[in-house]
Every structure is written in structure tokens, then in C-alpha cells.
């Protein structure tokens, strides 16, 4: 699985924090370090996120294995979404 870079994780953690999913704070010794702790709401959001792949597969009529291949998934899901809206 591709590893996200800090430029991707920071905005993502801000969005999840704004939703109440994580509590964010900076490190005491090093302010560059961001410590994110999942909240109870964050645990609920995780449950919603876990249901997303099967929902995508069902609605777009793609195979689950196709949707989980990190190299092919974006292309296949975008193509399936385009076909679904036509």
C-alpha cells in the first residue's frame, strides 16, 4: 500500500479533526510533531469508512479485488463512476 506523505496527512488530519474525529496537539519538545488521538466519534467514523469499499463496489459494479489494487483502483473506479453517470 502506498505511504501517504506529510503534505497529504496534515490536511486530512485537519479535516478529520474539524469533524471531531481526532484530537490534535503538537509535541511538547518538538513543535513539528503532531500527535493525533482518535476520539469516540473518530471510532464511529472509522466504522463508516470501513463500509465505503463494499458500497463503492456495489454501486459501481466493479470487483472488490479491482477496487483494492492501489495501482489500478483509481483508474477503474473513475471509469466505473463515469459510466454510471452516463
Secondary structure, 3 states (H helix, E strand, C coil): CCCCCHHHHHHHHHHHHHCCCEEEEECCCCCCCEEEEECHHHHHHHHHHHHHHHHHHHHHCCCHHHHHCCCCHHHHHHHHHHHHHC
